[in-house]
Amino acid sequence: MTTPARNRVNRLIAAFTIASTMAMPSATFAADTQLDKMRAKVADFIAGKMEKLGGSRIIYKVDSDALREVVVADLRDEVYKTLREGRIAFSGLAVRDGGVESKIADAKGRDLLTRKLASAAEGLHTNALTVTDAGDGLIRLAPTDAALAARLRDLVEDSIAMIEQRLKDAGITLASVQPEGSHRIRIFLPGAMEPERITAIFARNVKVSFRLIDVTMSAEQAQSGAPPTGTEVLLGFKDKLAYLVAKDSALEGDDISYAGPGFASGTREPIASFRFNGRGTRRFAHITAENVGKPFAIVLDDKVISAPVIREPITGGSGQISGNFTLEEASSVAMMLRAGSLPGRLRLVEQQVVQPAKP
C-alpha cells in the first residue's frame, strides 16, 4: 500500500519481532537471593523512616481463587490443542470441579494425551499435573497443589513488581513492598498520611488492547473532519503522533500470560516482551492471518505504544515491542501490560495511618 498514511506508519513503526520460540527472561536462584537481600535492606530502611515520620501501611490480598480458574482454563486450552494436534478423537471436553474432563474412547489416545501433557508440565513444575482415569474412557486432569502454589508465588512476585513500577510512575520512590505470607502483599510508605490516595492508584485498571489501524484517511484528516465510523484518533505513548485506530479491540490484554523488560538480540536496545496464553495465541494467529500487510496498534490506556505492520501470520504467541525506549520506559510498558493481565486481582485488605513515634 502506498498511501501517505501507510508510508508514515512504515516510517514510524516501532520494531516488532515475533518468534515461535523466544527466550523470555527468567529469574535464577542467585538473582532471587540477591533480590531478597535488597528488599530486606529496603524494608529495614523504610521501617526506620516509618518510626520517625509515620506513614501508611497498606495490605493487599492476591485472589488465589481467580488464579485457580485461570490455571484450569489454560489447562483446558492445552488439552484441546494437544487433542487436535495429535488427532485424538474425544468428546465432552469441559472444566469441572477444579479440573478438566474429556471422554476419549481409544486407550492409546488417552495414553498419548497424558504423556504429552506430562512432558509439557515437567518444563514448568515437577509433578504439575494429576491424571485420573474415571473409567469408560473418561479422563480427568487437574493441576496439583504444588503447581498452584508455585503459580501463586509467581503471581505475588508479578504483583509486587507491578506495584513497585506504578508507585515509581506516580513519583513515589520511598516505599517498601514485601510479600506477607503466601498470598498477601504489605506496603509501607513513610510520610504518606493519606493511604486512600495510594490505593486509588491501584483501583484503576490498566486497559490493554490490540486494534487495527484505519488507513483510509490520515489521522490528521480525521482530527480536522469526521473520522470513519467505528474509529478514533489516539496519540502515541512516546512520539505523541496521531493514529487512526478502530474503537473495537481485536484482542484484549486478558490473554497475555507474561510481560517483562529485556534487550533485543543484536541491537541490545531495551524492549518489552510479552507472551499470550493458549487462547490468545490462537486468536492472535487468526487475526494476523486475516490482516497480513495491515498495520495494527498496541494500546495501553488509550496511548499507542507501538504500531507495527503485520508481515505474516503470527502463530508463536510471543512478541517483543521496541520503540526507542529507555530501559525504564521498557520496564514501565512491560508492567502496564502485566497489570492489565494479572489473573489474580488485588483486593484491599487493610489500610491504616501509622503515627510517628513521639520524641
Residue, then its C-alpha position, 0 to 999 in steps of 0.5 A: m500500500t502506498t498511501p501517505a498514511r501507510n508510508r508514515v506508519n512504515r516510517l514510524i513503526a516501532a520494531f516488532t519481532i515475533a518468534s515461535t520460540m523466544a527466550m523470555p527472561s527468567a529469574t535464577f536462584a542467585a538473582d532471587t537471593q540477591l533480590d531478597k537481600m535488597r528488599a530486606k535492606v529496603a524494608d529495614f530502611i523504610a521501617g526506620k523512616m516509618e518510626k520517625l515520620g509515620g506513614s501508611r501501611i497498606i495490605y493487599k490480598v492476591d485472589s488465589d481463587a481467580l488464579r485457580e480458574v485461570v490455571v484450569a482454563d489454560l489447562r483446558d486450552e492445552v488439552y484441546k490443542t494437544l487433542r487436535e494436534g495429535r488427532i485424538a478423537f474425544s468428546g465432552l471436553a469441559v472444566r469441572d470441579g477444579g479440573v478438566e474432563s474429556k471422554i476419549a474412547d481409544a486407550k492409546g489416545r488417552d495414553l498419548l494425551t497424558r504423556k504429552l501433557a506430562s512432558a509439557a508440565e515437567g518444563l514448568h513444575t515437577n509433578a504439575l499435573t494429576v491424571t485420573d482415569a474415571g473409567d469408560g474412557l473418561i479422563r480427568l486432569a487437574p493441576t496439583d497443589a504444588a503447581l498452584a502454589a508455585r503459580l501463586r508465588d509467581l503471581v505475588e512476585d508479578s504483583i509486587a513488581m507491578i506495584e513497585q513500577r506504578l508507585k515509581d510512575a506516580g513519583i513515589t520512590l520511598a516505599s517498601v513492598q514485601p510479600e506477607g505470607s503466601h498470598r498477601i502483599r504489605i506496603f509501607l510508605p513513610g510520610a504518606m498520611e493519606p493511604e486512600r490516595i495510594t490505593a486509588i492508584f491501584a483501583r484503576n485498571v490498566k486497559v490493554s488492547f490490540r486494534l487495527i489501524d484505519v488507513t483510509m484517511s490520515a489521522e490528521q484528516a480525521q482530527s480536522g473532519a469526521p473520522p470513519t465510523g467505528t474509529e478514533v484518533l489516539l496519540g502515541f505513548k512516546d512520539k505523541l503522533a496521531y493514529l487512526v485506530a478502530k474503537d473495537s479491540a481485536l484482542e484484549g490484554d486478558d490473554i497475555s500470560y507474561a510481560g517483562p523488560g529485556f534487550a533485543s538480540g543484536t541491537r541490545e536496545p531495551i524492549a518489552s516482551f510479552r507472551f499470550n496464553g493458549r487462547g490468545t495465541r490462537r486468536f492472535a494467529h487468526i487475526t494476523a492471518e486475516n490482516v497480513g500487510k495491515p498495520f495494527a496498534i498496541v494500546l495501553d490506556d488509550k496511548v499507542i505504544s507501538a504500531p507495527v505492520i503485520r508481515e505474516p501470520i503470527t502463530g508463536g504467541s510471543g512478541q517483543i515491542s521496541g520503540n526507542f525506549t529507555l530501559e525504564e520506559a521498557s520496564s514501565v510498558a512491560m508492567m502496564l501490560r502485566a497489570g492489565s493481565l494479572p489473573g489474580r486481582l488485588r483486593l484491599v485488605e487493610q489500610q491504616v495511618v501509622q503515627p510517628a513515634k513521639p520524641 
